[in-house]
């Protein structure tokens, strides 16, 4: 596989979903462009984490720091304003992390509906 497996033909980045989980490989398909990617597993049943995270950047980007531009490109200003308003009153890192994890799952879920 090439370095740019996560580039989508219909969107900015592919949105992979597990199609088959076999003992020696995991097959995933982009729900937007139907691109298929196969992650081979090692003897312990683990896949290459570096490649997996690179291909699934859509699910790990954050609205701040180095991935802010990409977050805005994929999800837009609307989601950024919502994230910032919900996190405004939070005080502890744990509180912020819990809220962000919940919001990230919600953003990904709602974005999949708008395909």
Order of alpha helices (4+ residues) and beta strands (2+ residues): beta-beta-beta-alpha-alpha-alpha-alpha
